Amino acid sequence: MEAEYDFSQGKPGAIDQILPGKTRIAIWLDDEVLAWFRDRVHLADGGNYQTLINEALRQYIQQSCESLKETLQK
């Protein structure tokens, strides 16, 4: 370790890389909902519960759009 570090060229903010098409948000979920997604990931021997939540939301949107389309076609 150095005795001193020069942060004069540093930039404030997160150091995580921002992925294209992704937005970081804070969201409040019920404990039971979060536990369910985490359990599914654990039972699958790995993965990411956030990805699973994202996929569940995508499926919900897809189903909702299809239902609306069917209703409008009637």
Secondary structure, 3 states (H helix, E strand, C coil): CCCCCCCCCCCCCCCCCCCCCCCCCCCCCCHHHHHHHHHHHHHCCCCCHHHHHHHHHHHHHHHHHHHHHHHHHC
